Amino acid sequence: MERRDFGEIGCCRIVRAGNACHTEQGADSTLLKQHSGPDSSAARGSMTTAQDIELIEILKKKEVANKELFQPKLNKVSLTFEPEQEHEYRHEFINSHLFQENMLSSPRYQTLIESNLALTAMVVLVICCHIMVGEARTTALTVITIIGIVFEVLVLIDALTNILCLEAKKARFPMWMKITMNWYFRNILGIIMATIPTALVLSSLSCDLVVSDLWRDRLFCFSIVVALLLYCNHTMLRSYAKTVVAVLAGTVLIVLLFVKLCDFDDNNASSTPGVLSYATVSGNGSSFNTSTTSPVDDEEDTYDSDHLFTGKHLLRFEIILSILLLFVLITLLNYEFENSYRLSFYASVKAQRDKENMQLNKDQAEWLLHNIIPAHLAELFKNNQGYSRNHQDVGVIFATITNFNEFYDEMYAGGREYLRVLNELVSDYEVMLSEPRFKDVEKIKTISSSFMAAAGLNEESRAMNKHKHAHLFALMEFAMELQQVVERFNDSIFNFSFVLNIGYNFGPVTAGVIGTTKLLYDIWGDTVNIASRMYSTGEPDRIQVPQATAEALGEMFEFSYRDEIAVKGKGIMKTYLVERKKEGARWE
């Protein structure tokens, strides 16, 4: 079977690796030189050395990538990234991949857990404080209790909605999301949430609590310790800010231990319901001295030994030491929490970028594959090394610039500018292939200045058409659009006009992929050869078809009889020229 007479378009044998033309003899001589030349051993040695160098470079890049992953550029003192990364960490929080993840390590879920913990701790401290003060609760305690509970509940609801309906919330309340996800706002909010429990406990302090014999002052100190530990909550916030505020809050307790807050006298004691008279309490509290002449010094020693906030209690030094150690613990925990979260964020960002790069490389590989093999065959060919199939009623066109050799001049810049012009023209052809009306049309290849396309190779797409010849009609409309493209292109070229001859035929073809490394998708058959003869024997700027094609497409297009012409290998054939598309012709 005759493949195709490329001599008629002035093109030599095409090498699949590129658009340059090489003769078969030249290719064979090159192979002989490579395999039988005296320098073949040296060439192989050079190739091995180059491969080794390339392998070493790959290993170095991998080592650098691993180092960047496990040792990011994070300042260990200030816990900050480089400016660009730090800006992304602070201000691209809501758009980060880590924030979007649906897992417990995601900031959304961490915020919900921490808000839940904060609310639980707040409720426990509220109960402790109200039990601790009894009926002598202050107005400040009541106000902070109400504000604190409401505030913690609102934060919890906001965190919960970020999990259940994040996208809807972003769409409906974009300004609110922008404010609440701001880095500075989140840090201020977190510090306020951590400070409310401490303020709650401090607001419960009163003289009734200080002078009580029920050790309520000890419970007050324990509550302060619990409140200070809550500064380790909200692990995603700035560690130094939380630590500084925790130290300031703890310092208040240290100062209070050195200050005599209340007067321990008979009047104050007797005015407290259910509290013993401090002026008459003995050292062990088991007996009472009714004498009014008891030494004042003995009474003061008693007060000092039983009550923490007299400014003289010896236990205050142990409490201060505990508070200082607690400061160290809070500092270390906050540092480690923020450091861990920043490392997690960095790893997530890097993993996401690597994933995007992999996806980009995959898309590029698939794009290259789809430019070699039609998209509907790409997935099939991934699992099969070979492909060939027979198709019926496939339309084939050859659209050739017959006077391109007159336009081309190798003496000017080696012909590069002329090939650039041809590339722009072919690109205009290919742009139309993305239109839905040409979904059945596929580019096969370009042969010098000849553009080859076919329609009907995708059986699934053909089956969706309402008309059995819809793909043939679409291909003919595509051919007519090519004429319009060339006409518009000629308007942009001075002193020259391209002549476009188009040959069209339809019938059975065989489609297949040739090669194992440099793949080539092509079609074969008499249908292809006749389409090639139609353009080579056609008239300038016209579309020529054989009689069978004119009859099949006559429903939608008008044709005029040309003549009987001699077709190489086929004898005499009646041919027709396309005139126009019929008024109101539709086949979608």
FENHU-V7308 format. One record per backbone hydrogen bond with DSSP energy under -0.5 kcal/mol. NH is the residue of the N-H (numbers start at 0). CO is the residue of the C=O. Records with the same first field share a line. If there is no record, write none. Layout:
NH = CO ; CO
This chain:
5 = 3
7 = 4
8 = 5
9 = 6
10 = 5
14 = 19
17 = 14
21 = 12
26 = 22
27 = 23
28 = 24
29 = 25
30 = 26
31 = 27
32 = 28
33 = 29
34 = 30
35 = 31
36 = 32
39 = 36
42 = 38
43 = 39
44 = 40
45 = 41
46 = 42
47 = 43
48 = 44
49 = 45
50 = 46
51 = 47
52 = 48
53 = 49
54 = 50
55 = 51
56 = 52
57 = 53
58 = 54
59 = 55
60 = 56
61 = 57
62 = 58
63 = 59
64 = 60
65 = 61
66 = 62
67 = 63
68 = 64
69 = 65
70 = 66
73 = 71
74 = 79
78 = 74
85 = 81
86 = 82
87 = 83
88 = 84
89 = 85
90 = 86
91 = 87
95 = 91 ; 92
99 = 95
100 = 96
102 = 100
105 = 102
109 = 105
110 = 106
111 = 107
112 = 108
113 = 109
114 = 110
115 = 111
116 = 112
117 = 113
118 = 114
119 = 115
120 = 116
121 = 117
122 = 118
123 = 119
124 = 120
125 = 121
126 = 122
127 = 123
128 = 124
129 = 125
130 = 126
131 = 127
132 = 128
133 = 129
135 = 132
136 = 133
141 = 137
142 = 138
143 = 139
144 = 140
145 = 141
146 = 142
147 = 143
148 = 144
149 = 145
150 = 146
151 = 147
152 = 148
153 = 149
154 = 150
155 = 151
156 = 152
157 = 153
158 = 154
159 = 155
160 = 156
161 = 157
162 = 158 ; 159
163 = 159
164 = 160
168 = 164
169 = 165
170 = 166
171 = 167
172 = 168
176 = 172
177 = 173
178 = 174
179 = 175
180 = 176
181 = 178
185 = 181
186 = 182
187 = 183
188 = 184
189 = 185
190 = 186
191 = 187
192 = 188
193 = 189
194 = 190
195 = 191
196 = 192
197 = 193
198 = 194
199 = 195
200 = 196
201 = 197
202 = 198
203 = 199 ; 200
204 = 201
209 = 205
210 = 206
211 = 208
218 = 214
219 = 215
220 = 216
221 = 217
222 = 218
223 = 219
224 = 220
225 = 221
226 = 222
227 = 223
228 = 224
229 = 225
230 = 227
231 = 228
232 = 229
236 = 233
241 = 237
242 = 238
243 = 239
244 = 240
245 = 241
246 = 242
247 = 243
248 = 244
249 = 245
250 = 246
251 = 247
252 = 248
253 = 249
254 = 250
255 = 251
256 = 252
257 = 253 ; 254
258 = 255
260 = 258 ; 308
261 = 308
263 = 261
264 = 262
268 = 264
269 = 265
270 = 266
271 = 268
272 = 270
274 = 271
277 = 275
279 = 276
280 = 277
281 = 286
288 = 279
289 = 287
293 = 290
298 = 294
299 = 295
300 = 296
301 = 297
302 = 298
303 = 299
304 = 300
305 = 301
306 = 302
309 = 306 ; 307
310 = 307
315 = 312
316 = 313
317 = 313
318 = 314
319 = 315
320 = 316
321 = 317
322 = 318
323 = 319
324 = 320
325 = 321
326 = 322
327 = 323
328 = 324
329 = 325
330 = 326
331 = 327
332 = 328
333 = 329
334 = 330
335 = 331
336 = 332
337 = 333
338 = 334
339 = 335
340 = 336
341 = 337
342 = 338
343 = 339
344 = 340
345 = 341
346 = 342
347 = 343
348 = 344
349 = 345
350 = 346
351 = 347
352 = 348
353 = 349
354 = 350
355 = 351
356 = 352
357 = 353
358 = 354
359 = 355
360 = 356
361 = 357
362 = 358
363 = 359
364 = 360
365 = 361
366 = 362
367 = 363
368 = 364
369 = 365
370 = 366
371 = 367 ; 368
372 = 368
376 = 373
377 = 373 ; 374
378 = 374
380 = 376
381 = 377
382 = 378 ; 379
383 = 379
386 = 512
388 = 510
390 = 508
393 = 506
394 = 454
395 = 504
396 = 452
397 = 502
398 = 450
399 = 397 ; 500
400 = 448
401 = 399 ; 498
402 = 498
403 = 400
406 = 402
407 = 403
411 = 408
412 = 410
413 = 409
414 = 411
415 = 412
418 = 414
419 = 415
420 = 416
421 = 417
422 = 418
423 = 419
424 = 420
425 = 421
426 = 422
427 = 423
428 = 424
429 = 425
430 = 426
431 = 427 ; 428
432 = 428 ; 429
433 = 430
434 = 431
437 = 434
438 = 435
440 = 437
441 = 453
443 = 451
444 = 451
446 = 449
447 = 445
449 = 446
450 = 398
451 = 444 ; 449
452 = 396
453 = 441
454 = 394
455 = 439
458 = 456
461 = 457
462 = 458
463 = 459 ; 460
464 = 461
466 = 586
469 = 466
472 = 468
473 = 469
474 = 470
475 = 471
476 = 472
477 = 473
478 = 474
479 = 475
480 = 476
481 = 477
482 = 478
483 = 479
484 = 480
485 = 481
486 = 482
487 = 483
488 = 484
489 = 485
490 = 486
491 = 487 ; 488
492 = 489
495 = 492
499 = 497
500 = 399 ; 498
501 = 541
502 = 397
503 = 543
504 = 395
506 = 393
508 = 390
509 = 523
510 = 388
511 = 521
512 = 386
513 = 519
518 = 516
519 = 513
520 = 371
521 = 511 ; 519
523 = 509
526 = 507
527 = 524
528 = 524
529 = 525
530 = 526
531 = 527
532 = 528
533 = 529
534 = 530
535 = 531
536 = 532
537 = 534
541 = 538
543 = 501 ; 541
544 = 575
545 = 503
546 = 573
549 = 545
550 = 546
551 = 547
552 = 548
553 = 549
555 = 552
556 = 552
557 = 579
559 = 576
561 = 574
562 = 574
564 = 562 ; 572
566 = 564 ; 570
567 = 565
569 = 566
570 = 566
572 = 564
574 = 562
575 = 544
576 = 559
577 = 542
578 = 557
579 = 557
581 = 555
584 = 581
